[in-house]
Amino acid sequence: MRPPAVLAVVLLAGCGASAASAGRAVTLRPACSSNEAWDGARCRVRAPAAQSLSRGAAALAAFRVDEALGLLTRALTQAPHPHGEHAAIYEQLGIAYAYLGREPEALAAFDMLLRLDPGHLLSYNLSPKVTLTFERARVQAARRPPPELQVQWPNGLRVAQPLPIDVEVVADPRRMLDRATIYVKRRGEPRFSAVDLALSPPGQRRRVTLPPVGEARPEVVQVYVAALDRSGNEVLRWGDESRPREIALRYDPAPPWWRRWWVWAGAGGAVAAGTAIVFLATRPLPDNLGGGLSRE
């Protein structure tokens, strides 16, 4: 029965090597709500930048440009900002500077807007002073690669396995991408959990290994990633909460007991032993027994 025992050791060693290659699973934290930001230890309520932005946009729409510029400048300092809010502040700043004829500041604001949202378009109901400046910013932005993240995971993952996710900075022309937050949940769960990691320079990957789902059925894990600058502002989204990417996890049920290798190994040994016993029991006994007597 030694060969089956050796086989069991080999299988266990193989499973251990596979788990080690995926890395130690991290501990997930609850994701912060939309009006909170993670400070490295806990979720904190964001500064009221949204209120300043709303008031600044209203003043700008009423052509109270100087008032709007003051409110928008205040909003910019009330960091950290979620991605949509961050882009909206720079859009409104660019419009305000263009109205005031401050083209260098308008170009810089629109340039930052296009780094945050490369496909952004302005309303063409705005003044030509604004739209023409924005078009010049778009021409400049087209000459450089936009910031880009690549997020990958292996194929054929199972619910019982840890889930390794690789994050790579593909392009970061302005060195904005400092760290990232990975948001993850099973499809159907109400809230995301999160894990944070520092980002490497372009061309280098960082791996995070999420704990196994561990369900006795196939599952789909939903994931999106937010990249942040050194101030904690979101500067890039890979997917988002309303449109996460999905990872299908396979469930392999355990085979029935009669199909497990150790059952048939044991049964094979028993059959072999039984055959030997039958063979010995059915051999004819000899007529004479060999041997002799001796005296001491």
BALOBA-1460 file (C-alpha; in Angstrom, 3 decimals):
// residues 296
<rec num="1" residu="m" x="0.000" y="0.000" z="0.000"/>
<rec num="2" residu="r" x="3.043" y="2.353" z="-0.103"/>
<rec num="3" residu="p" x="2.489" y="3.663" z="-3.666"/>
<rec num="4" residu="p" x="-0.920" y="5.238" z="-2.863"/>
<rec num="5" residu="a" x="0.597" y="6.983" z="0.182"/>
<rec num="6" residu="v" x="3.408" y="8.418" z="-1.969"/>
<rec num="7" residu="l" x="0.870" y="9.624" z="-4.542"/>
<rec num="8" residu="a" x="-1.092" y="11.434" z="-1.847"/>
<rec num="9" residu="v" x="2.037" y="13.341" z="-0.776"/>
<rec num="10" residu="v" x="2.769" y="14.378" z="-4.352"/>
<rec num="11" residu="l" x="-0.766" y="15.675" z="-4.862"/>
<rec num="12" residu="l" x="-0.701" y="17.713" z="-1.672"/>
<rec num="13" residu="a" x="2.674" y="19.192" z="-2.538"/>
<rec num="14" residu="g" x="1.364" y="20.185" z="-5.954"/>
<rec num="15" residu="c" x="-1.637" y="21.964" z="-4.417"/>
<rec num="16" residu="g" x="0.632" y="23.846" z="-2.032"/>
<rec num="17" residu="a" x="2.889" y="25.018" z="-4.845"/>
<rec num="18" residu="s" x="-0.101" y="26.282" z="-6.809"/>
<rec num="19" residu="a" x="-1.407" y="28.275" z="-3.858"/>
<rec num="20" residu="a" x="2.027" y="29.734" z="-3.150"/>
<rec num="21" residu="s" x="2.416" y="30.954" z="-6.730"/>
<rec num="22" residu="a" x="-0.790" y="32.960" z="-6.337"/>
<rec num="23" residu="g" x="0.577" y="34.705" z="-3.213"/>
<rec num="24" residu="r" x="-0.902" y="35.187" z="0.228"/>
<rec num="25" residu="a" x="-4.541" y="36.314" z="0.134"/>
<rec num="26" residu="v" x="-5.116" y="39.865" z="1.341"/>
<rec num="27" residu="t" x="-7.757" y="40.990" z="3.814"/>
<rec num="28" residu="l" x="-10.539" y="43.000" z="2.207"/>
<rec num="29" residu="r" x="-11.981" y="46.097" z="3.872"/>
<rec num="30" residu="p" x="-15.477" y="47.563" z="3.436"/>
<rec num="31" residu="a" x="-15.580" y="50.078" z="0.584"/>
<rec num="32" residu="c" x="-16.207" y="53.696" z="1.576"/>
<rec num="33" residu="s" x="-19.513" y="55.298" z="0.629"/>
<rec num="34" residu="s" x="-19.711" y="57.916" z="-2.133"/>
<rec num="35" residu="n" x="-19.301" y="60.839" z="0.284"/>
<rec num="36" residu="e" x="-16.284" y="59.272" z="2.046"/>
<rec num="37" residu="a" x="-12.623" y="58.704" z="1.228"/>
<rec num="38" residu="w" x="-10.172" y="56.154" z="2.639"/>
<rec num="39" residu="d" x="-7.289" y="57.791" z="4.542"/>
<rec num="40" residu="g" x="-5.239" y="54.620" z="4.997"/>
<rec num="41" residu="a" x="-6.893" y="53.684" z="8.277"/>
<rec num="42" residu="r" x="-10.610" y="54.390" z="7.939"/>
<rec num="43" residu="c" x="-13.267" y="56.073" z="5.809"/>
<rec num="44" residu="r" x="-13.530" y="59.828" z="6.398"/>
<rec num="45" residu="v" x="-16.241" y="62.198" z="5.191"/>
<rec num="46" residu="r" x="-15.054" y="64.170" z="2.170"/>
<rec num="47" residu="a" x="-14.661" y="67.937" z="2.251"/>
<rec num="48" residu="p" x="-17.698" y="69.779" z="0.770"/>
<rec num="49" residu="a" x="-16.169" y="70.177" z="-2.689"/>
<rec num="50" residu="a" x="-19.419" y="69.082" z="-4.343"/>
<rec num="51" residu="q" x="-21.224" y="72.035" z="-2.797"/>
<rec num="52" residu="s" x="-18.548" y="74.494" z="-3.954"/>
<rec num="53" residu="l" x="-18.597" y="72.947" z="-7.426"/>
<rec num="54" residu="s" x="-22.384" y="73.202" z="-7.683"/>
<rec num="55" residu="r" x="-22.421" y="76.833" z="-6.599"/>
<rec num="56" residu="g" x="-19.534" y="77.659" z="-8.933"/>
<rec num="57" residu="a" x="-21.240" y="76.038" z="-11.915"/>
<rec num="58" residu="a" x="-24.453" y="77.967" z="-11.159"/>
<rec num="59" residu="a" x="-22.547" y="81.262" z="-10.961"/>
<rec num="60" residu="l" x="-20.766" y="80.470" z="-14.228"/>
<rec num="61" residu="a" x="-24.064" y="79.719" z="-15.977"/>
<rec num="62" residu="a" x="-25.294" y="83.135" z="-14.791"/>
<rec num="63" residu="f" x="-22.078" y="84.746" z="-16.172"/>
<rec num="64" residu="r" x="-20.867" y="85.759" z="-12.718"/>
<rec num="65" residu="v" x="-17.457" y="84.574" z="-13.790"/>
<rec num="66" residu="d" x="-15.266" y="86.048" z="-11.050"/>
<rec num="67" residu="e" x="-17.539" y="84.628" z="-8.363"/>
<rec num="68" residu="a" x="-17.545" y="81.285" z="-10.147"/>
<rec num="69" residu="l" x="-13.758" y="81.213" z="-10.375"/>
<rec num="70" residu="g" x="-13.426" y="81.761" z="-6.625"/>
<rec num="71" residu="l" x="-15.853" y="78.948" z="-5.824"/>
<rec num="72" residu="l" x="-14.234" y="76.539" z="-8.290"/>
<rec num="73" residu="t" x="-10.750" y="77.311" z="-6.992"/>
<rec num="74" residu="r" x="-12.007" y="76.554" z="-3.487"/>
<rec num="75" residu="a" x="-13.548" y="73.278" z="-4.700"/>
<rec num="76" residu="l" x="-10.197" y="72.238" z="-6.184"/>
<rec num="77" residu="t" x="-8.499" y="72.604" z="-2.793"/>
<rec num="78" residu="q" x="-11.176" y="70.531" z="-1.032"/>
<rec num="79" residu="a" x="-9.492" y="67.264" z="-1.943"/>
<rec num="80" residu="p" x="-9.635" y="64.330" z="-2.279"/>
<rec num="81" residu="h" x="-12.131" y="64.138" z="-5.139"/>
<rec num="82" residu="p" x="-13.912" y="61.177" z="-6.724"/>
<rec num="83" residu="h" x="-13.264" y="60.839" z="-10.438"/>
<rec num="84" residu="g" x="-16.415" y="62.488" z="-11.809"/>
<rec num="85" residu="e" x="-16.189" y="65.440" z="-9.450"/>
<rec num="86" residu="h" x="-12.473" y="65.868" z="-10.183"/>
<rec num="87" residu="a" x="-13.080" y="66.077" z="-13.940"/>
<rec num="88" residu="a" x="-16.066" y="68.434" z="-13.512"/>
<rec num="89" residu="i" x="-14.004" y="70.937" z="-11.501"/>
<rec num="90" residu="y" x="-11.402" y="71.184" z="-14.265"/>
<rec num="91" residu="e" x="-14.097" y="71.490" z="-16.932"/>
<rec num="92" residu="q" x="-15.713" y="74.429" z="-15.128"/>
<rec num="93" residu="l" x="-12.329" y="76.027" z="-14.400"/>
<rec num="94" residu="g" x="-11.391" y="75.828" z="-18.081"/>
<rec num="95" residu="i" x="-14.675" y="77.486" z="-19.076"/>
<rec num="96" residu="a" x="-14.226" y="80.256" z="-16.487"/>
<rec num="97" residu="y" x="-10.657" y="81.006" z="-17.549"/>
<rec num="98" residu="a" x="-11.690" y="81.044" z="-21.227"/>
<rec num="99" residu="y" x="-14.500" y="83.532" z="-20.518"/>
<rec num="100" residu="l" x="-11.964" y="85.785" z="-18.804"/>
<rec num="101" residu="g" x="-9.558" y="85.542" z="-21.745"/>
<rec num="102" residu="r" x="-6.919" y="83.777" z="-19.653"/>
<rec num="103" residu="e" x="-6.009" y="81.277" z="-22.351"/>
<rec num="104" residu="p" x="-2.898" y="79.663" z="-20.752"/>
<rec num="105" residu="e" x="-4.882" y="78.816" z="-17.591"/>
<rec num="106" residu="a" x="-7.839" y="77.648" z="-19.687"/>
<rec num="107" residu="l" x="-5.586" y="75.386" z="-21.769"/>
<rec num="108" residu="a" x="-3.987" y="73.949" z="-18.620"/>
<rec num="109" residu="a" x="-7.395" y="73.234" z="-17.048"/>
<rec num="110" residu="f" x="-8.734" y="71.598" z="-20.227"/>
<rec num="111" residu="d" x="-5.501" y="69.622" z="-20.570"/>
<rec num="112" residu="m" x="-5.998" y="68.193" z="-17.079"/>
<rec num="113" residu="l" x="-9.643" y="67.477" z="-17.883"/>
<rec num="114" residu="l" x="-8.566" y="65.454" z="-20.923"/>
<rec num="115" residu="r" x="-6.038" y="63.509" z="-18.867"/>
<rec num="116" residu="l" x="-8.821" y="62.554" z="-16.472"/>
<rec num="117" residu="d" x="-11.379" y="61.904" z="-19.232"/>
<rec num="118" residu="p" x="-9.690" y="61.568" z="-22.660"/>
<rec num="119" residu="g" x="-13.000" y="61.258" z="-24.521"/>
<rec num="120" residu="h" x="-14.635" y="64.275" z="-22.916"/>
<rec num="121" residu="l" x="-16.662" y="66.682" z="-25.102"/>
<rec num="122" residu="l" x="-17.894" y="70.165" z="-24.268"/>
<rec num="123" residu="s" x="-21.316" y="71.492" z="-25.105"/>
<rec num="124" residu="y" x="-21.113" y="73.470" z="-28.337"/>
<rec num="125" residu="n" x="-23.751" y="75.862" z="-27.020"/>
<rec num="126" residu="l" x="-20.922" y="77.579" z="-25.162"/>
<rec num="127" residu="s" x="-19.129" y="80.662" z="-26.410"/>
<rec num="128" residu="p" x="-16.583" y="80.190" z="-29.231"/>
<rec num="129" residu="k" x="-13.993" y="81.615" z="-26.810"/>
<rec num="130" residu="v" x="-14.510" y="78.416" z="-24.807"/>
<rec num="131" residu="t" x="-14.977" y="75.839" z="-27.564"/>
<rec num="132" residu="l" x="-12.002" y="77.006" z="-29.651"/>
<rec num="133" residu="t" x="-9.711" y="76.899" z="-26.619"/>
<rec num="134" residu="f" x="-10.980" y="73.427" z="-25.783"/>
<rec num="135" residu="e" x="-10.282" y="72.257" z="-29.354"/>
<rec num="136" residu="r" x="-6.679" y="73.473" z="-29.072"/>
<rec num="137" residu="a" x="-6.362" y="71.489" z="-25.845"/>
<rec num="138" residu="r" x="-7.732" y="68.398" z="-27.626"/>
<rec num="139" residu="v" x="-5.142" y="68.755" z="-30.397"/>
<rec num="140" residu="q" x="-2.368" y="68.910" z="-27.811"/>
<rec num="141" residu="a" x="-3.784" y="65.931" z="-25.906"/>
<rec num="142" residu="a" x="-3.892" y="63.811" z="-29.081"/>
<rec num="143" residu="r" x="-0.085" y="63.989" z="-29.303"/>
<rec num="144" residu="r" x="0.483" y="61.970" z="-26.141"/>
<rec num="145" residu="p" x="-0.816" y="58.634" z="-24.848"/>
<rec num="146" residu="p" x="-3.571" y="58.907" z="-22.244"/>
<rec num="147" residu="p" x="-3.029" y="57.421" z="-18.773"/>
<rec num="148" residu="e" x="-3.825" y="53.702" z="-18.923"/>
<rec num="149" residu="l" x="-4.091" y="50.774" z="-16.538"/>
<rec num="150" residu="q" x="-4.119" y="47.104" z="-17.504"/>
<rec num="151" residu="v" x="-5.869" y="44.709" z="-15.126"/>
<rec num="152" residu="q" x="-5.573" y="40.954" z="-15.684"/>
<rec num="153" residu="w" x="-6.264" y="37.600" z="-14.016"/>
<rec num="154" residu="p" x="-5.690" y="33.955" z="-15.050"/>
<rec num="155" residu="n" x="-8.243" y="31.976" z="-17.027"/>
<rec num="156" residu="g" x="-10.076" y="28.962" z="-15.640"/>
<rec num="157" residu="l" x="-10.243" y="30.051" z="-12.008"/>
<rec num="158" residu="r" x="-12.330" y="28.073" z="-9.519"/>
<rec num="159" residu="v" x="-14.341" y="29.199" z="-6.497"/>
<rec num="160" residu="a" x="-12.046" y="27.234" z="-4.172"/>
<rec num="161" residu="q" x="-8.920" y="29.058" z="-5.403"/>
<rec num="162" residu="p" x="-7.450" y="32.405" z="-4.343"/>
<rec num="163" residu="l" x="-8.060" y="35.033" z="-7.030"/>
<rec num="164" residu="p" x="-4.858" y="36.755" z="-8.225"/>
<rec num="165" residu="i" x="-5.290" y="40.127" z="-9.959"/>
<rec num="166" residu="d" x="-2.381" y="41.867" z="-11.709"/>
<rec num="167" residu="v" x="-2.418" y="45.655" z="-12.111"/>
<rec num="168" residu="e" x="0.033" y="47.321" z="-14.511"/>
<rec num="169" residu="v" x="0.512" y="50.977" z="-15.388"/>
<rec num="170" residu="v" x="0.750" y="51.011" z="-19.195"/>
<rec num="171" residu="a" x="1.059" y="54.795" z="-19.642"/>
<rec num="172" residu="d" x="1.327" y="57.685" z="-17.201"/>
<rec num="173" residu="p" x="2.733" y="60.747" z="-19.036"/>
<rec num="174" residu="r" x="2.252" y="63.130" z="-16.131"/>
<rec num="175" residu="r" x="3.119" y="60.636" z="-13.354"/>
<rec num="176" residu="m" x="-0.308" y="60.942" z="-11.788"/>
<rec num="177" residu="l" x="-0.910" y="57.272" z="-10.947"/>
<rec num="178" residu="d" x="0.402" y="56.754" z="-7.413"/>
<rec num="179" residu="r" x="-1.803" y="54.003" z="-5.976"/>
<rec num="180" residu="a" x="-4.979" y="52.098" z="-6.708"/>
<rec num="181" residu="t" x="-8.037" y="50.717" z="-4.968"/>
<rec num="182" residu="i" x="-9.520" y="47.453" z="-6.242"/>
<rec num="183" residu="y" x="-13.256" y="47.085" z="-5.587"/>
<rec num="184" residu="v" x="-14.694" y="43.580" z="-5.620"/>
<rec num="185" residu="k" x="-17.908" y="41.716" z="-4.789"/>
<rec num="186" residu="r" x="-19.870" y="38.668" z="-5.835"/>
<rec num="187" residu="r" x="-22.613" y="39.445" z="-8.327"/>
<rec num="188" residu="g" x="-25.829" y="40.031" z="-6.392"/>
<rec num="189" residu="e" x="-24.171" y="41.335" z="-3.228"/>
<rec num="190" residu="p" x="-25.269" y="44.868" z="-2.267"/>
<rec num="191" residu="r" x="-21.861" y="46.421" z="-1.538"/>
<rec num="192" residu="f" x="-18.291" y="46.223" z="-2.759"/>
<rec num="193" residu="s" x="-15.293" y="45.430" z="-0.600"/>
<rec num="194" residu="a" x="-11.924" y="47.019" z="-1.324"/>
<rec num="195" residu="v" x="-8.171" y="46.527" z="-1.137"/>
<rec num="196" residu="d" x="-5.436" y="49.117" z="-1.727"/>
<rec num="197" residu="l" x="-2.037" y="48.788" z="-3.384"/>
<rec num="198" residu="a" x="0.835" y="51.027" z="-4.442"/>
<rec num="199" residu="l" x="1.346" y="51.212" z="-8.201"/>
<rec num="200" residu="s" x="4.678" y="50.480" z="-9.857"/>
<rec num="201" residu="p" x="6.254" y="52.563" z="-12.655"/>
<rec num="202" residu="p" x="5.000" y="51.878" z="-16.201"/>
<rec num="203" residu="g" x="5.812" y="48.404" z="-17.449"/>
<rec num="204" residu="q" x="5.858" y="46.732" z="-14.010"/>
<rec num="205" residu="r" x="3.011" y="44.693" z="-12.553"/>
<rec num="206" residu="r" x="1.710" y="44.538" z="-9.019"/>
<rec num="207" residu="r" x="-0.257" y="41.508" z="-7.876"/>
<rec num="208" residu="v" x="-3.025" y="41.335" z="-5.301"/>
<rec num="209" residu="t" x="-4.392" y="37.922" z="-4.330"/>
<rec num="210" residu="l" x="-8.004" y="37.989" z="-3.178"/>
<rec num="211" residu="p" x="-9.362" y="35.272" z="-0.854"/>
<rec num="212" residu="p" x="-11.321" y="32.361" z="-2.367"/>
<rec num="213" residu="v" x="-15.057" y="32.767" z="-2.774"/>
<rec num="214" residu="g" x="-15.488" y="29.260" z="-1.391"/>
<rec num="215" residu="e" x="-19.073" y="28.609" z="-2.510"/>
<rec num="216" residu="a" x="-20.330" y="25.169" z="-3.579"/>
<rec num="217" residu="r" x="-21.555" y="26.549" z="-6.918"/>
<rec num="218" residu="p" x="-20.226" y="28.629" z="-9.812"/>
<rec num="219" residu="e" x="-19.900" y="32.351" z="-9.044"/>
<rec num="220" residu="v" x="-19.264" y="35.635" z="-10.845"/>
<rec num="221" residu="v" x="-17.002" y="38.192" z="-9.171"/>
<rec num="222" residu="q" x="-17.413" y="41.835" z="-10.190"/>
<rec num="223" residu="v" x="-14.406" y="44.144" z="-10.064"/>
<rec num="224" residu="y" x="-13.390" y="47.692" z="-10.904"/>
<rec num="225" residu="v" x="-10.276" y="49.745" z="-10.137"/>
<rec num="226" residu="a" x="-9.736" y="53.404" z="-9.231"/>
<rec num="227" residu="a" x="-6.247" y="54.905" z="-9.577"/>
<rec num="228" residu="l" x="-5.355" y="57.818" z="-7.288"/>
<rec num="229" residu="d" x="-2.737" y="60.545" z="-7.214"/>
<rec num="230" residu="r" x="-0.606" y="61.419" z="-4.179"/>
<rec num="231" residu="s" x="-3.400" y="63.606" z="-2.770"/>
<rec num="232" residu="g" x="-5.945" y="60.797" z="-2.976"/>
<rec num="233" residu="n" x="-7.860" y="62.234" z="-5.941"/>
<rec num="234" residu="e" x="-9.241" y="59.645" z="-8.354"/>
<rec num="235" residu="v" x="-7.476" y="60.222" z="-11.662"/>
<rec num="236" residu="l" x="-8.422" y="57.091" z="-13.614"/>
<rec num="237" residu="r" x="-11.188" y="54.499" z="-13.527"/>
<rec num="238" residu="w" x="-10.974" y="50.956" z="-14.931"/>
<rec num="239" residu="g" x="-14.644" y="50.042" z="-14.971"/>
<rec num="240" residu="d" x="-16.884" y="51.578" z="-12.334"/>
<rec num="241" residu="e" x="-19.524" y="50.640" z="-9.775"/>
<rec num="242" residu="s" x="-22.361" y="50.702" z="-12.313"/>
<rec num="243" residu="r" x="-20.361" y="48.860" z="-15.010"/>
<rec num="244" residu="p" x="-17.860" y="46.532" z="-13.308"/>
<rec num="245" residu="r" x="-15.885" y="43.894" z="-15.166"/>
<rec num="246" residu="e" x="-16.790" y="40.279" z="-14.380"/>
<rec num="247" residu="i" x="-14.724" y="37.196" z="-13.553"/>
<rec num="248" residu="a" x="-16.427" y="33.813" z="-13.942"/>
<rec num="249" residu="l" x="-15.364" y="31.222" z="-11.352"/>
<rec num="250" residu="r" x="-15.904" y="27.521" z="-11.971"/>
<rec num="251" residu="y" x="-17.118" y="25.056" z="-9.354"/>
<rec num="252" residu="d" x="-15.773" y="21.498" z="-9.574"/>
<rec num="253" residu="p" x="-17.809" y="19.204" z="-7.300"/>
<rec num="254" residu="a" x="-15.944" y="16.455" z="-5.478"/>
<rec num="255" residu="p" x="-16.183" y="13.096" z="-7.290"/>
<rec num="256" residu="p" x="-18.463" y="10.402" z="-5.773"/>
<rec num="257" residu="w" x="-16.717" y="8.158" z="-3.274"/>
<rec num="258" residu="w" x="-16.646" y="5.244" z="-5.710"/>
<rec num="259" residu="r" x="-14.616" y="7.315" z="-8.215"/>
<rec num="260" residu="r" x="-11.865" y="8.394" z="-5.819"/>
<rec num="261" residu="w" x="-8.421" y="6.950" z="-6.427"/>
<rec num="262" residu="w" x="-7.835" y="5.701" z="-2.897"/>
<rec num="263" residu="v" x="-11.050" y="3.624" z="-2.983"/>
<rec num="264" residu="w" x="-9.915" y="1.787" z="-6.081"/>
<rec num="265" residu="a" x="-6.347" y="1.499" z="-4.802"/>
<rec num="266" residu="g" x="-7.635" y="-0.135" z="-1.613"/>
<rec num="267" residu="a" x="-10.079" y="-2.308" z="-3.550"/>
<rec num="268" residu="g" x="-7.304" y="-3.411" z="-5.895"/>
<rec num="269" residu="g" x="-5.122" y="-4.429" z="-2.957"/>
<rec num="270" residu="a" x="-7.995" y="-6.344" z="-1.370"/>
<rec num="271" residu="v" x="-8.743" y="-8.175" z="-4.630"/>
<rec num="272" residu="a" x="-5.097" y="-9.120" z="-5.034"/>
<rec num="273" residu="a" x="-4.898" y="-10.406" z="-1.467"/>
<rec num="274" residu="g" x="-8.163" y="-12.340" z="-1.886"/>
<rec num="275" residu="t" x="-6.858" y="-13.975" z="-5.056"/>
<rec num="276" residu="a" x="-3.758" y="-15.177" z="-3.228"/>
<rec num="277" residu="i" x="-5.866" y="-16.628" z="-0.410"/>
<rec num="278" residu="v" x="-8.137" y="-18.467" z="-2.843"/>
<rec num="279" residu="f" x="-5.121" y="-19.790" z="-4.694"/>
<rec num="280" residu="l" x="-3.598" y="-21.194" z="-1.531"/>
<rec num="281" residu="a" x="-6.903" y="-22.630" z="-0.369"/>
<rec num="282" residu="t" x="-7.558" y="-24.433" z="-3.628"/>
<rec num="283" residu="r" x="-4.115" y="-26.017" z="-4.155"/>
<rec num="284" residu="p" x="-4.184" y="-29.849" z="-3.577"/>
<rec num="285" residu="l" x="-2.386" y="-31.015" z="-0.441"/>
<rec num="286" residu="p" x="0.641" y="-33.299" z="-1.072"/>
<rec num="287" residu="d" x="0.400" y="-36.998" z="-0.194"/>
<rec num="288" residu="n" x="3.617" y="-36.972" z="1.790"/>
<rec num="289" residu="l" x="5.141" y="-34.380" z="3.980"/>
<rec num="290" residu="g" x="8.896" y="-34.051" z="3.898"/>
<rec num="291" residu="g" x="10.947" y="-33.980" z="7.094"/>
<rec num="292" residu="g" x="12.826" y="-36.169" z="9.525"/>
<rec num="293" residu="l" x="13.293" y="-36.954" z="13.193"/>
<rec num="294" residu="s" x="16.409" y="-36.283" z="15.180"/>
<rec num="295" residu="r" x="17.493" y="-37.115" z="18.678"/>
<rec num="296" residu="e" x="19.258" y="-34.687" z="20.867"/>
